[in-house]
């Protein structure tokens, strides 16, 4: 009698144990997917593309593992549950880091816009002092055109910035700033060279 009771108890414990391991950790799946959605809202694919891809790939892998495990007679989600904990923590970190990165890029864009505005004004002043010989007149006309383009680019960047697209603004600013800086160097050297001949 005791043996029958013991075996019945053992079977019941085994069944409970298997059934507890056999439940899909849906709450963890939902929490992780919510965190990934929050990362998208924080624009992690733009500001932290590699980190976001790693989290997204991890979730895709988990979904595949859940589907595979769910098709088995005796389901075990213990390993998947642990992986979900790790992916959720990673997704939450990405949200925080993407938010910080966006603010960093925003600040960088603001600084660069101010620097570019100043450099364009500086180049306009240098153009007035630039040598105006035969070849110089052609170069000055070309530089004036380039400065107009830079000013248009700066105005467009301001619009992009106002729309919250800071990474797009940064990319455009970097190219425009390089061009304006190069012009500044050329003008400064040309003026210094002419002064040296006197």
C-alpha positions in Angstrom: 0.0 0.0 0.0 2.8 2.3 1.0 4.6 1.5 -2.3 1.6 2.3 -4.4 1.2 5.6 -2.6 4.9 6.4 -3.0 4.8 5.6 -6.8 1.6 7.7 -7.2 3.2 10.6 -5.4 6.4 10.2 -7.5 4.4 10.2 -10.7 2.4 13.2 -9.6 5.6 15.2 -8.8 7.1 14.2 -12.1 4.0 15.3 -14.0 3.9 18.6 -12.1 7.6 19.1 -12.8 7.3 18.4 -16.5 4.2 20.6 -16.8 5.9 23.5 -15.1 8.9 23.2 -17.5 6.5 22.8 -20.4 4.8 26.1 -20.2 5.7 28.8 -22.7 7.2 31.8 -20.7 4.7 34.1 -22.4 5.0 36.9 -19.9 8.8 37.1 -20.5 8.3 36.9 -24.3 5.8 39.8 -24.1 8.0 41.9 -21.9 11.0 41.4 -24.2 9.0 42.2 -27.3 7.7 45.3 -25.6 11.3 46.4 -24.7 12.3 45.8 -28.4 9.4 48.0 -29.5 10.6 50.7 -27.0 14.0 50.4 -28.6 12.4 51.1 -32.0 10.6 54.1 -30.6 13.9 55.3 -29.1 15.3 55.1 -32.7 17.9 52.5 -31.8 18.0 51.2 -35.4 19.3 54.6 -36.3 21.5 55.5 -33.4 22.7 52.0 -32.3 22.1 49.8 -35.4 24.5 47.0 -34.4 23.3 46.7 -30.8 19.6 46.8 -32.0 20.3 44.1 -34.6 21.8 41.9 -32.0 18.8 42.2 -29.7 16.4 41.7 -32.6 18.3 38.6 -33.9 18.3 37.2 -30.4 14.5 37.5 -30.2 14.0 36.0 -33.7 16.2 33.0 -32.5 14.1 32.7 -29.3 10.8 32.7 -31.3 12.2 29.9 -33.5 13.3 27.9 -30.4 9.8 28.4 -28.8 8.1 27.1 -31.9 10.4 24.1 -32.1 10.0 23.2 -28.4 6.3 23.7 -28.5 6.0 21.0 -31.2 7.5 18.4 -28.8 5.5 16.1 -26.6 7.6 16.9 -23.5 8.3 20.6 -23.6 11.2 22.3 -21.8 11.5 26.1 -21.9 14.1 26.5 -19.1 17.0 27.4 -21.4 14.7 29.7 -23.4 13.5 31.4 -20.3 17.1 32.2 -19.3 17.8 33.5 -22.8 14.7 35.7 -22.6 16.0 37.2 -19.3 19.3 38.1 -21.0 17.6 39.5 -24.1 15.2 41.6 -22.1 18.1 43.1 -20.1 19.9 43.8 -23.4 16.9 45.4 -25.0 16.4 47.7 -22.0 20.1 48.7 -22.2 19.7 49.5 -25.9 16.7 51.8 -25.1 18.7 53.7 -22.5 21.8 53.9 -24.7 19.9 54.9 -27.9 18.2 57.7 -25.9 21.6 59.0 -24.7 23.1 58.6 -28.2 20.3 60.6 -29.8 20.8 63.5 -27.3 24.6 63.3 -27.9 24.1 63.6 -31.7 21.6 66.4 -31.2 24.1 68.4 -29.2 26.8 67.6 -31.8 24.5 68.9 -34.6 23.8 72.1 -32.7 27.5 72.8 -32.2 28.3 72.0 -35.8 25.5 74.3 -37.1 27.0 77.2 -35.1 30.5 76.4 -36.3 29.4 76.2 -39.9 27.5 79.5 -39.7 30.6 81.1 -38.4 32.9 79.5 -40.9 30.6 80.6 -43.9 30.7 84.2 -42.6 34.5 83.9 -42.2 34.8 82.6 -45.8 32.7 85.5 -47.1 35.1 88.0 -45.5 38.1 86.1 -46.9 36.6 86.2 -50.4 36.7 90.0 -50.2 40.5 89.8 -49.5 41.3 87.0 -52.0 43.5 87.7 -55.0 41.5 88.8 -58.0 43.8 88.2 -60.9 42.8 86.6 -64.1 42.5 83.1 -62.7 41.5 84.4 -59.3 38.2 85.9 -60.5 37.1 82.5 -61.9 38.0 80.8 -58.6 36.2 83.5 -56.5 33.0 83.1 -58.6 33.2 79.3 -58.1 33.7 79.7 -54.4 30.8 82.1 -54.1 28.6 79.5 -55.7 29.9 76.8 -53.3 29.2 79.1 -50.3 25.6 79.6 -51.6 25.2 75.9 -51.8 26.6 75.5 -48.2 24.1 78.1 -47.0 21.3 76.2 -48.6 22.5 73.0 -47.1 22.7 74.6 -43.7 19.1 75.9 -44.1 18.0 72.3 -45.1 19.8 70.9 -42.1 18.0 73.3 -39.8 14.7 71.9 -41.1 15.8 68.3 -40.7 17.0 69.1 -37.2 13.7 70.8 -36.3 12.0 67.5 -37.5 14.1 65.6 -35.0 16.2 63.7 -37.6 19.5 64.4 -35.9 21.5 61.6 -37.6 20.5 62.8 -41.1 21.4 66.3 -40.1 24.8 65.2 -38.8 25.6 63.3 -42.0 24.8 66.4 -44.2 26.6 68.8 -41.9 29.7 66.7 -41.9 30.0 66.8 -45.7 29.2 70.6 -45.9 31.6 71.4 -43.1 34.4 69.6 -44.8 33.8 71.5 -48.0 33.6 74.9 -46.2 36.7 74.1 -44.1 38.7 73.2 -47.3 37.6 76.5 -48.9 38.7 78.4 -45.8 42.2 76.8 -45.9 42.5 77.6 -49.7 41.5 81.2 -49.2 43.8 81.7 -46.2 46.7 80.3 -48.1 46.0 82.3 -51.2 45.8 85.6 -49.2 49.0 84.7 -47.3 50.8 83.9 -50.5 49.8 87.2 -52.1 50.8 89.1 -48.9 54.2 87.4 -49.1 54.9 88.7 -52.6 54.5 92.3 -51.5 
